[in-house]
Amino acid sequence: MSELALWNAAQLVTLAGPPRARTGREMRELAIVPDGAMLVRDGRIQAVGRRADIEPLLSPAAQIVDAGGRIVLPGFVDAHTHPVFAGTRADEFEQRAEGATYAEIAARGGGIRSTVRRTREAGEDELLGLARRYREWFLRGGTTTIEAKSGYGLSLEAEAKILRVIRRLGNEGRLRYVPTFLGAHEIPDEYRGRLDAYVDLVVEEMLPRIAEEHLAEFCDVFCEPTVFPVEKARVILRAAQRLGMGIRLHADQFTPDQGACLAAELGAATADHLEWTGTAGLAALVAANVQPVLLPASVYNLGSPHYPAARPMIDLGLAVVLATDFNPGSSPTASMPMVLSLAATQMKMTPAESITAATINAAYSLRRGAEIGSLEPGKLADFTIHDCGDYRELPYFFGREPASAVYVAGVCIYSGNV
Amino acid sequence: MSELALWNAAQLVTLAGPPRARTGREMRELAIVPDGAMLVRDGRIQAVGRRADIEPLLSPAAQIVDAGGRIVLPGFVDAHTHPVFAGTRADEFEQRAEGATYAEIAARGGGIRSTVRRTREAGEDELLGLARRYREWFLRGGTTTIEAKSGYGLSLEAEAKILRVIRRLGNEGRLRYVPTFLGAHEIPDEYRGRLDAYVDLVVEEMLPRIAEEHLAEFCDVFCEPTVFPVEKARVILRAAQRLGMGIRLHADQFTPDQGACLAAELGAATADHLEWTGTAGLAALVAANVQPVLLPASVYNLGSPHYPAARPMIDLGLAVVLATDFNPGSSPTASMPMVLSLAATQMKMTPAESITAATINAAYSLRRGAEIGSLEPGKLADFTIHDCGDYRELPYFFGREPASAVYVAGVCIYSGNV
């Protein structure tokens, strides 16, 4: 048996509460234990309380972790990322600063398709090496679980290669990965003008093989009239559901309501982006109990002022999730603290709401609510000590990596800022 | 003699060039040495070139620094910060997320005045301890010199206390500090409604004492109609000039052109903020050769969409500077990489322009252009190894602290991200 006791946490931010995602005013309830302590056995939380409650339970061999008056939170759960790809797109970033639009860059062969070309050429081990670098960035931000999408392969072989890399990353045991198949991220060059044929490929060849090899838990589609319009997205997502996969959608990033309504129709776990969702789309999400996954870092990085309507979503009772959307085009950040800053300053979410959205609500959106996302007895001991004395400093001091130490299943995986 | 050789820099970004701040297209010329190397003796750069040029010059005792295929830049020069204060304002940050305006918070006694109350109460050693924590954040962002303002004291005693803390920080020899007296940052509570009396105090008591004790090189004033209007700011700044101090202004943060025109009239080194500067103000700055110091992090953090007009400023030939504006109210970030990201995504400055603005142009704005801001023989060896292979990745990957190692006068002060 391994045993660990943590104490001297200025705030132990537990997010303890009902066994479901939080909505409305509940999103402001962090269930903080001041001067908190926690007992961990064999990677799971045994008890949470004050040091005086924990100390009598300890065995002599227990490892002691002194939080030093810092705050302790559940590891962030980042519910929307694209973490496996070759090459950066720093050149396109420069072109955008020089005035080129995203559409102009795509017309020159840039955008997602340029990453697809490079990712197809890269070997599995090379992709693994690149993704390990980014994995450390997630950890440095205090994140312990990420949803990880494929989508830069767009062929059976290349999509499976990416998903195998994600599996290997997960097996390495630092960061946790929840794999999502995103074969319908874009139409590959060789299928330009043949959308139906590509949808057939996804449905008839890719999905069965991905399911058979258990390479993904979820299926996602970039649902947008000019990419995968609703009727095509529906075909793909229904096929995934028949194979037992959960579904998530890139919805309403550029066009109102169609994606949100499809997510509601299909009972998706999440509808992601929602920058242009209006009243009809929001009503559909509420009726179907779909969780919105908001991605303000991509809005920021594209220089758009059009952030999703977080406040109406919370007021309507939606169990909002925040995520980085880490990817080499629209959102090259792996930092959940950066996302919390954007949520507060650009979307008027309170620090407490944004922490709820980045932990327990994100965990439920990934079917992991019983295991991670809060610090409660029985759950996995995934937690981060952050170098500050008040949880509100996480979104307040921005542009830094505040994690002092990151624990996954009770094991210290990263130690940094002290 | 101490000797250090650095090599294997994927890009040695030297910013070598004419001995003056860069304007217009010059701001895109970074003078990069690919696969670069550098020789440092007794804290100063001796030679810059390829490894084959440097290696024959080495003595046997030289320390070797292998940049490992990473990029090397001059340390960032952050030309506008407020780094000495007590308390955070995370509570006000939360109130703003909940919908309160900056003006409402100030009316309740919040804002700068709340930081003044706490900073007055704090002892000099306590302030030093707090400021040391923030100093490490500047270093982690790759910054090696900051301009440091007083301004949370607003009495002779408290302003001098802050400036003594800045002097002690500088003497500790990690980060370099350039001190600026900002006694006219706000009107203190005890002088409410007695602006003339407070201006008299600044001019007749504070400034002479600050000058006599050599506590500041520059004088700054928050020039704004409702705080220190032009006629009062002029009185203070002229008095500072008579005492031999350089001058900088908080100009046009909320009101057009008055601050910029005053900066031009007085021949200030810089006019800072400039969010509302219009055609007349820009023309005045050009005519008087005043350097704009742009502070996009405070615009972002206040949730305003109104960024300063960087592109017209560059096109008009102004030697633009970028800085963090680090302070506990409007801009709680010490990260120059974050500022570069904001410059690219929100102000359409290219990565090269923003690096010029954050190094050599900033150095000239602080009268340090002959000593720091570029990697050229004769200059101080203040440089940072950043964990990336292309300088454009510095603004591209955002929300991280990319510095692998930071050197001040040839000595490794911080080593981190590897």
Interface residues (C-beta under 8 A of the other chain):
Chain A: T88 R89 A90 D91 F93 E94 R96 A97 E98 G99 W137 R140 G141 A297 Y300 N301 L302 G303 P305 P332 T333 A334 S335 P337 M338 S341 A344 T345 Q346 K348 M349 T350 P351 D390 R392 E393 P395 Y396 F397 F398 G399 R400 E401 G416
Chain B: T88 R89 A90 D91 F93 E94 R96 A97 E98 G99 W137 R140 G141 A297 Y300 N301 L302 G303 P305 P332 T333 A334 S335 P337 M338 S341 A344 T345 Q346 K348 M349 T350 P351 D390 R392 E393 P395 Y396 F397 F398 G399 R400 E401 G416 N417
